[in-house]
Amino acid sequence: MNYALGTVVGAIAIVFFTLCAANSVSAIGVTSTITVMQSPEGITYDAVKGEMFVANYGINSVSVIADSNNTVVATIQLPLYSNPFAIVYDPGVGKIYVGCSDSKVYVIDDDSNRVVANISVGIYPDFAAYDSGKGEIFV
């Protein structure tokens, strides 16, 4: 019985490692290079519209990239010296939240690609996260 159990465990281990190796061999490499503005710091994705939003730290803007053709389709200008880095998308309201070094979070409407509000927060809001269970953004 121990021999049979050992054989089964060994066979499972071989299958597991074979599948792991197969997955690592078929990993996707770089498929394209997309040029955005200076110093891209953060990225978020809207799966419904198929758009990526890239925070461009050095140029005070957010680049909008269409995933259908990997091109920049819009550039959203932020206030001078805002320097964005944290960025997150809230699919529940269709808004992008961009944390900037000017101690503000800028709210961008996904439909119009325009800044619709700003929220004063603490110094250097470096990171942001979306909690889908609560529908809240944490900065």
N, C-alpha and C positions, 0 to 999 in steps of 0.2 A: 504494500500500500504506500509506504514512504517513497519507493522508487517511482510509482505512478504520479504521486503528488509533485515530486521533484521534477519529473518530466514535463508536467503541465505548467508548473511555474517557470521552468526554463523556456518552454515554447512561448509562453506569454511574454517573457522578457525579450526574446528574439523578435517577436512581432512588434512590440512596443519600440524597441530601438530601430528597427527597420522603418517603421512609420515616421519616427522622429528624423531619421536621416533623409527620408524621402521629402519631408516637409522643408528641411533646411536646403536641400538641393534645388527645390522649386521656388525659393524665395524670389520676390520681385526686386529687380534692381532699379536704377534711375531710368525713368521713362521719358522725362523731359526736364528742361531747365527753364524756369520762368523768371524773368528779370522784373523785380519790383524796385521800389525806391531804396534809399540809403538805409542801412542797418535794420533789416527786418528782425523784430524781437519776438513777436508772438503770432499765433495763427489760430483761427477757429473756423468751423465749417457749418454751413447751412445745407443739410442733406436734401431738403425739399426743393430749394431753388438751384442746388448744385453749384454753390458759390463758396469760395474760401475768402476769408478776410485776414489780411496781414498787417500788423501794426509796424509802421516804419518809424523807428525811434528818432533818427537824425533829421528827418524831413517833416515831422509833424503831420503825418497823413496815415490813411489806411487804404491799402490796395485791395480791390475786389477782383477776384480771379474766377472765371467760369471754368468749371471742371470739364465741360463738354469739349473745349478746344484749348485749354491751358493758356489762356490769354488774359491779360489785365483788361477788364471791361469798364472799370471806373476807378477814380482816385478821390477819396473823401478827404478834404483838407480840414485839419484841426487847428485850433488857435496857435499862434506863434509861441514857441517855447513850451509847448505842452509835452512833447517827447513821449509818445505812447509806447508801452511795452506789454502790459497785461491785456488780454482780449478774450472775451467769451461771448457765446451766442445763447440767447434764451429763445428756444423755438415756441414756447408758450405765448409769447407776446411779439415775436418777430423783431427783436431788438438785439443789437450788438453793444456790449459794454466794454469800454476801453479805459484801462487805468493808465494815468499819465503822471509824469514827474512833477507837474504843477499842482499836485495834491487833489486832482479832480478825476472823476470817472465820467467820460463823455458817453452819451447814449445816442446810438445811430439807428435810425429806422431802416429796416432791411428792404422795404419796398421803394423808398425814395433815395436811399443812400445819402441821407443828410443827418447832421447832428440835430437832435430834437430836444436835448436837455443836457445838463451837467450836474453832477452831484459832488459836493465838497467832501473829501475823505481825509484820512491821515496822510502823513508824509510817505512818499514813494509806494504807491499801491502796486507792488511788483507782480503779484499773482492774482488770478481770479478763477473762480470755479462756479459751476451751475449745479444746483441741487434740483433734479427733476421731480423728486418726491414732494418737495416743499414749494417748488417754483420760485426759488430764491437764488440770488447771486451773492457770492461771498468774495470780498476783496481784502 
